[in-house]
Amino acid sequence: MLKPFVALHSENIALSSPVSVLGTPVAGNIEDTYTNLPLVAERLGMISDNMGYIYSLELLRAPRRSTSERI
């Protein structure tokens, strides 16, 4: 039951790495600017989805822990 949690947690760590070095100049290095906002927004959405799955897994595990603690 811990493998999905660990996989989602690891994916969140990878998704939270900086994207500022991923820009590509497209105007011949002449005052070129770029934005990584679409990539950041996509990653943030994936992290948010993963957190929902992690909390769902925690809710599934909660009844098991409470019944095993009573024994």
C-alpha positions in Angstrom: 0.0 0.0 0.0 3.0 2.3 0.5 4.3 1.9 -3.1 1.8 4.3 -4.7 2.3 6.9 -2.0 6.1 6.7 -2.5 5.8 6.9 -6.3 3.5 10.0 -6.1 5.8 11.6 -3.5 8.8 11.0 -5.7 7.0 12.4 -8.8 6.1 15.6 -6.8 9.7 16.1 -5.8 10.8 15.8 -9.5 8.0 18.1 -10.6 9.0 20.7 -8.1 12.4 21.2 -9.5 13.1 24.7 -11.0 12.4 25.2 -14.7 14.2 28.5 -15.0 17.1 26.9 -16.9 14.9 25.3 -19.5 14.3 28.4 -21.6 15.5 28.6 -25.2 16.5 31.8 -26.9 14.7 32.3 -30.2 15.8 35.7 -31.4 19.5 35.2 -31.9 20.4 36.2 -28.3 19.3 39.8 -28.9 17.5 41.0 -25.8 15.7 37.7 -25.9 13.2 36.9 -23.1 11.1 33.8 -22.5 8.7 32.6 -20.0 8.2 29.2 -18.4 4.8 30.0 -17.1 2.9 27.3 -19.1 5.3 24.7 -18.0 5.2 25.8 -14.4 1.3 25.9 -14.5 1.3 22.4 -16.0 3.6 21.0 -13.3 1.6 22.8 -10.5 -1.5 21.1 -11.8 0.1 17.7 -11.8 1.4 18.3 -8.2 -2.1 19.3 -7.2 -3.6 16.1 -8.7 -0.9 14.0 -7.1 -1.7 15.5 -3.7 -5.3 14.7 -4.1 -4.4 11.0 -4.8 -2.1 11.0 -1.8 -4.8 12.3 0.5 -7.2 9.7 -1.0 -4.7 7.0 -0.1 -4.4 8.3 3.4 -8.2 8.2 3.8 -8.3 4.6 2.6 -5.6 3.6 5.1 -7.2 5.4 8.1 -9.9 2.8 8.8 -7.3 0.0 8.6 -5.0 1.8 11.2 -7.9 2.4 13.6 -9.1 -1.2 13.5 -5.6 -2.6 13.9 -4.9 -0.3 16.8 -7.9 -1.7 18.7 -6.5 -5.2 18.7 
